[in-house]
Amino acid sequence: MTGLHTDLYEIRMATSYLRRGMTEPATFSLFARALPDDRGFLVCAGLADCLDFLARFHFDDEELDYLGEELGLPDSDLDALAHLCFEGDVWAVPEGRVVFANEPLLEVTAPLPQAQLVETALLNFLTFSTAVATKAARCRIAADGAALVDFSARRTHGVNAAFAAARLSAMVGFAGTSHVASACRFGLWPVGTMAHSYIEAFSSEREAFRAFAEDFPEATVFLVDTYDTLAGVHTAIDVAKTLNLPGGRVAVRLDSGDLDALARAARKILDDEGLPGARIMASGGLDEHAIARLTAAGAPIDSYGVGTKMGVSADAPSLDTAYKLVEYAGRPVMKRSTGKATFPGPKQIYRGESGEPDVLALRTEPPPEGYRPLLTPVMRTGERVGSGHELFDARSRFEHDLAWLPEAALRLRAAEPVHVRRSAQLNDLLARTLHASTS
Amino acid sequence: MTGLHTDLYEIRMATSYLRRGMTEPATFSLFARALPDDRGFLVCAGLADCLDFLARFHFDDEELDYLGEELGLPDSDLDALAHLCFEGDVWAVPEGRVVFANEPLLEVTAPLPQAQLVETALLNFLTFSTAVATKAARCRIAADGAALVDFSARRTHGVNAAFAAARLSAMVGFAGTSHVASACRFGLWPVGTMAHSYIEAFSSEREAFRAFAEDFPEATVFLVDTYDTLAGVHTAIDVAKTLNLPGGRVAVRLDSGDLDALARAARKILDDEGLPGARIMASGGLDEHAIARLTAAGAPIDSYGVGTKMGVSADAPSLDTAYKLVEYAGRPVMKRSTGKATFPGPKQIYRGESGEPDVLALRTEPPPEGYRPLLTPVMRTGERVGSGHELFDARSRFEHDLAWLPEAALRLRAAEPVHVRRSAQLNDLLARTLHASTS
């Protein structure tokens, strides 16, 4: 089902346009009006879902029956919708690149009814994915080189959101995921230890540790906080020594309490007991701020399991995105609502090499000297074009942009996004459109 | 795919149990450790997804291949997993009922490997759905009788989350949804007006209003804030009068600015112009607090479109839920981690008629005089039992519990949940289990 995955007003508007022959090309621009608090950048994501949706977009018989029988659309409307698919052009910023407020993540140019009907789905895919990818990127920055693993599958907004969180966190540099189905689908490193229930199912922690180490001697992560954390570390060491596990294959996981203090104490015990190669993993309600505090304190933590707060982008579970008409039938248009004004015309983002402001320009403008365009064609007359939509490509682009971002934009609190200036031509069009719509 | 929709540690633990013949019955209890800030209750939801998942749970050939080839599980493990499905018992609080911290939403009793493997999925479904249903219920309380419509499809965490938000908001009394696919699937009232782009696609607001009213004379909602809101109200009235639209079928939608002041001004203009039956709809970034302010101010708003902040449960996009082993092979167990202690044994929640504290008891205890149980059997040896899983039933239960909740629990800020006291038998078991695990 693709046709009905939309808001009713899109269908009302589209049928109104179709009845009136208003099928001239329209360009819609999808962008974030503002960045959430503390964010210095957004990591573009969700484009693959958009392209899949657009390529499949149509109304099937069941959907048309619903529109006729339940919404009362006449046969003439249903005939028109039955013949409708997406035949437009799409420009987009590739997945993994960073953008700022008012920079289009995607622009659609298509006959007006088509471009209107896909609004809901495009906003959904890009908003959700970009929010989660950005949150995961912030965890990556906070970890400062420590390994990160996605533990979010149990609290994302449904199964499909768990797949997305695993894929998006891998895109920004997470080392693996606990979600096995995602590891299988995307070729990620599956990571898993044991739960407290495992310890409790045995008659003692020692018995549980021994059983687990016997079963998984290649990579044994002992969860040590079920009863008393530091006693658990000692028990893990005893078991590892009894079974002659190499120190490099042993780790302890801390999932509660003062992680900094416990990590230091555990590190000392492991070192004193002759296991300097054993690693320490931390988990339990972590987000970028908690990780940054541990990093800043110098806590000897080798890897972090990051779950819920990344997977739902807890402090910013959505973005203030908009999908706005910027041109219809060759006429630039804009909205002037209080606090929600938009800029007219199809656009391009031009970016310099070394931290100078981005330039938001008209698509037809040449780039300023030394600048490169961010928006690239990804669909022409409904057919996909270009390449580079694989996870590996997106990860490379993110690494490039992460190195490019200035320190002020990387900050986790009170970040300063890179400035975006409007080109003279865009400002000129803005003034002329404003004048035309008020005169 | 159901078998791999889990965290890797579940598979590691399950295979370890299977190798050791640890397949005695285990009971896990799923509950929220605490309510999010400002919440006075939770609305249980997501059970239908859990039961569908449990009924279908198995490892298919592709999944087994992955576990063998990529994770290196030996054939003996794969054989055991291939024969595994969910054959357990499930007790749950039916959808639509309200619960409080530490009250189980669901308890599973099954052979240990089965009960362990389904943890990730059950936590995911119940946490997400309960969070969103609770957020929507708070909007319902804030609206104090005004109609509510779900506008969230464009910013939920994927398509399936859009279906869930439409269904869950209907469960707590929303009148309709903008998401057509959800309206079709669940038999909800589809609601839709026009977007700003519709206005902009015409050469003037008046022309756009006239076209829309001609096309949809049965229910014409004019979006009036594209250029100047109150001028837009006058234009809408002119068009309605020109086309002789009955006042009762006309509405204006305010989507930006000071909604209280604009609603009052619009109401006065509509009344002065002889359209006292015309309605006013408000939308634009609303949540329960914004709605409550408008309600308290007496803003003359007839209906609210509530989108993103409800659909992602913006201030609490997840809950601090846990799935904890409480009994294995007849032995009560508990966890003592700092701040994460659990209560042993299978449980029942007993509730009184008129706001007295709930009683968290052992499942085998009789109810206190005048109290009724909340947890009911929903699955026996892997087969669904009981009825009442329909949306209509859940909605009725929510209405009952909404009327039952005391004022302090209904508050949107600094709410006071109903107190939950532990029965003497539960306290006794707690003391004995604590003693056994430390001695």
Contacts between the chains, C-beta under 8 A, distances in Angstrom:
chain1	res1	chain2	res2	distance
A	1	B	181	5.7
A	4	B	180	4.3
A	4	B	181	4.0
A	4	B	184	5.7
A	5	B	153	7.8
A	5	B	159	5.9
A	5	B	162	7.6
A	5	B	179	7.7
A	5	B	180	7.7
A	5	B	181	4.9
A	6	B	153	7.7
A	6	B	179	7.8
A	6	B	180	5.9
A	6	B	181	7.7
A	7	B	151	7.4
A	7	B	153	5.9
A	7	B	154	7.0
A	7	B	178	4.1
A	7	B	179	6.5
A	7	B	180	7.1
A	7	B	192	5.9
A	8	B	178	5.4
A	8	B	179	8.0
A	8	B	180	5.3
A	8	B	183	7.5
A	8	B	190	4.7
A	8	B	191	6.1
A	8	B	192	2.7
A	9	B	178	6.7
A	9	B	192	3.7
A	9	B	193	5.2
A	9	B	194	5.7
A	9	B	195	5.9
A	10	B	192	7.5
A	10	B	195	7.6
A	11	B	180	6.3
A	11	B	192	6.9
A	12	B	192	5.2
A	12	B	193	7.5
A	12	B	194	6.7
A	12	B	212	7.7
A	12	B	215	7.6
A	12	B	216	6.2
A	13	B	194	5.9
A	13	B	195	6.4
A	13	B	197	7.5
A	13	B	198	4.8
A	15	B	215	7.1
A	16	B	198	7.4
A	16	B	211	6.1
A	16	B	212	6.2
A	16	B	215	4.6
A	16	B	216	7.7
A	17	B	201	7.2
A	19	B	215	6.4
A	20	B	211	6.5
A	22	B	201	6.4
A	26	B	197	7.8
A	26	B	201	6.9
A	28	B	197	7.1
A	63	B	184	7.4
A	66	B	180	7.8
A	66	B	184	4.7
A	70	B	183	7.8
A	70	B	184	7.3
A	70	B	190	7.5
A	71	B	190	6.7
A	112	B	201	6.1
A	116	B	195	7.6
A	116	B	197	6.6
A	119	B	154	7.3
A	119	B	195	7.6
A	120	B	153	5.4
A	120	B	154	4.9
A	120	B	179	7.7
A	121	B	159	7.5
A	123	B	154	4.1
A	123	B	155	6.6
A	124	B	153	6.5
A	124	B	154	5.4
A	124	B	155	6.5
A	124	B	156	6.4
A	124	B	158	6.9
A	124	B	159	6.8
A	124	B	162	6.7
A	125	B	158	7.6
A	127	B	154	7.3
A	127	B	155	5.0
A	128	B	155	7.2
A	128	B	156	7.2
A	128	B	157	4.7
A	128	B	158	6.0
A	132	B	157	7.9
A	151	B	7	7.3
A	153	B	5	7.7
A	153	B	6	7.7
A	153	B	7	5.9
A	153	B	120	5.4
A	153	B	124	6.5
A	154	B	7	6.9
A	154	B	119	7.3
A	154	B	120	4.9
A	154	B	123	4.1
A	154	B	124	5.3
A	154	B	127	7.3
A	155	B	123	6.6
A	155	B	124	6.4
A	155	B	127	5.0
A	155	B	128	7.2
A	155	B	318	4.5
A	155	B	319	7.8
A	155	B	321	7.3
A	156	B	124	6.4
A	156	B	128	7.2
A	156	B	157	6.8
A	157	B	128	4.7
A	157	B	132	7.9
A	157	B	156	6.8
A	157	B	157	3.6
A	157	B	158	7.0
A	157	B	161	4.3
A	157	B	164	7.5
A	157	B	312	7.3
A	157	B	317	7.5
A	158	B	124	6.9
A	158	B	125	7.7
A	158	B	128	6.0
A	158	B	157	6.9
A	158	B	158	6.5
A	158	B	160	4.7
A	158	B	161	5.3
A	158	B	164	6.6
A	159	B	5	5.8
A	159	B	121	7.5
A	159	B	124	6.8
A	159	B	160	7.2
A	160	B	158	4.7
A	160	B	159	7.2
A	160	B	160	5.3
A	160	B	161	7.8
A	161	B	157	4.3
A	161	B	158	5.3
A	161	B	160	7.8
A	161	B	161	6.4
A	162	B	5	7.6
A	162	B	124	6.7
A	164	B	157	7.6
A	164	B	158	6.6
A	178	B	7	4.1
A	178	B	8	5.4
A	178	B	9	6.7
A	179	B	5	7.7
A	179	B	6	7.7
A	179	B	7	6.4
A	179	B	8	8.0
A	179	B	120	7.6
A	180	B	4	4.3
A	180	B	5	7.7
A	180	B	6	5.9
A	180	B	7	7.1
A	180	B	8	5.3
A	180	B	11	6.3
A	180	B	66	7.8
A	181	B	1	5.7
A	181	B	4	4.0
A	181	B	5	4.9
A	181	B	6	7.6
A	183	B	8	7.5
A	183	B	70	7.7
A	184	B	4	5.7
A	184	B	63	7.4
A	184	B	66	4.7
A	184	B	70	7.2
A	190	B	8	4.7
A	190	B	70	7.5
A	190	B	71	6.6
A	191	B	8	6.1
A	192	B	7	5.9
A	192	B	8	2.6
A	192	B	9	3.7
A	192	B	10	7.6
A	192	B	11	7.0
A	192	B	12	5.3
A	193	B	9	5.2
A	193	B	12	7.5
A	194	B	9	5.7
A	194	B	12	6.7
A	194	B	13	5.9
A	195	B	9	5.9
A	195	B	10	7.6
A	195	B	13	6.4
A	195	B	116	7.6
A	195	B	119	7.5
A	196	B	324	7.5
A	196	B	325	7.6
A	196	B	335	5.0
A	196	B	337	7.0
A	197	B	13	7.5
A	197	B	26	7.8
A	197	B	28	7.1
A	197	B	116	6.6
A	197	B	324	6.9
A	197	B	325	3.8
A	198	B	13	4.8
A	198	B	16	7.4
A	200	B	325	5.0
A	200	B	328	7.0
A	200	B	333	4.3
A	200	B	334	7.5
A	200	B	335	6.6
A	201	B	17	7.2
A	201	B	22	6.4
A	201	B	26	6.9
A	201	B	112	6.1
A	201	B	325	6.5
A	201	B	328	5.0
A	201	B	333	7.6
A	211	B	16	6.1
A	211	B	20	6.5
A	212	B	12	7.8
A	212	B	16	6.2
A	215	B	12	7.6
A	215	B	15	7.1
A	215	B	16	4.6
A	215	B	19	6.4
A	216	B	12	6.2
A	216	B	16	7.7
A	225	B	337	5.1
A	225	B	338	7.6
A	226	B	335	5.9
A	226	B	336	7.3
A	226	B	337	6.3
A	227	B	336	5.6
A	227	B	337	7.9
A	227	B	437	7.1
A	255	B	337	7.1
A	256	B	337	4.4
A	256	B	338	5.0
A	256	B	339	6.3
A	256	B	340	5.5
A	257	B	337	7.5
A	257	B	338	4.5
A	257	B	339	7.8
A	308	B	318	4.8
A	309	B	318	8.0
A	312	B	157	7.2
A	312	B	312	7.7
A	312	B	317	4.1
A	312	B	318	5.1
A	313	B	317	7.5
A	314	B	317	5.8
A	314	B	318	6.8
A	317	B	157	7.5
A	317	B	312	4.1
A	317	B	313	7.5
A	317	B	314	5.8
A	317	B	317	4.2
A	318	B	155	4.5
A	318	B	308	4.9
A	318	B	309	8.0
A	318	B	312	5.1
A	318	B	314	6.8
A	319	B	155	7.8
A	321	B	155	7.3
A	324	B	196	7.5
A	324	B	197	6.9
A	325	B	196	7.6
A	325	B	197	3.8
A	325	B	200	5.0
A	325	B	201	6.5
A	328	B	200	7.0
A	328	B	201	5.0
A	333	B	200	4.2
A	333	B	201	7.6
A	334	B	200	7.5
A	335	B	196	5.0
A	335	B	200	6.5
A	335	B	226	5.8
A	336	B	226	7.3
A	336	B	227	5.6
A	337	B	196	7.0
A	337	B	225	5.1
A	337	B	226	6.3
A	337	B	227	7.9
A	337	B	255	7.1
A	337	B	256	4.4
A	337	B	257	7.5
A	338	B	225	7.6
A	338	B	256	5.0
A	338	B	257	4.4
A	339	B	256	6.3
A	339	B	257	7.8
A	340	B	256	5.5
A	437	B	227	7.1
